[in-house]
Amino acid sequence: MNTYYQKLLPNNIYHLFSRAVGSEKLLLTPDNYFYFLNKLKQHTSSVCKIFCYTLLPNHFHIVAKIENEESIARHFKIVKKKAFNPAENDISDFIMERFSNLLNSYTKAFNKRESRKGALFMDYMRRSIVSKESDFTTYVWYVHKNAVHHHLTKKVGDWPFDSYQILIGDSTTHLLRNDIVQWFGNKDLFIDFPQQEIQPKINIQEV
């Protein structure tokens, strides 16, 4: 089974990632980054909650928890104008549809602005499930180290388009800030953690 294409299921946590086709860029200006984040919230907030993210010029990473089945079924009824029926409807397809709408919506706006045509994102959005505690720790580390890894900044916290500064700050956010801080023990421990040079405990395909 290819874990990069596994189903998105209620109550599970996933590392979600995608990249631009070929040598294309997804994000060219600060407006692109903010627009993508707005679209992310618009299309997926009813089916998932986000722990952390990073947006880079040609790819993105998100760690998110899928909502419970009851909440998703309520949203299904609003969107589809009919009750969710497990015998007829695949809840994972509906969840994935929300993310597909995000990528398609962003692509449409980007193509119009840049006078381009065709696909912008490579194939299907890939995902890896958090199946053990070390997975979650590794993904949070990986997300916030990614800009350093790609030589866009020299240290964690300097990249303006990831969630690190939001998570260590006090401003209102829809991110699951308290969950992450509690996971690492307290805010000081979380601040210190991504600065470490640790070896990921699981294999993550580079994008």
PyMOL commands that set and color helices and strands:
alter all, ss='L'
color gray80, all
select helices_A, chain A and resi 3-5+30-44+69-80+91-114+133-149+164-168+177-184+187-195
alter helices_A, ss='H'
color red, helices_A
select strands_A, chain A and resi 13-19+48-56+59-66+126-129
alter strands_A, ss='S'
color yellow, strands_A
deselect
rebuild
show_as cartoon
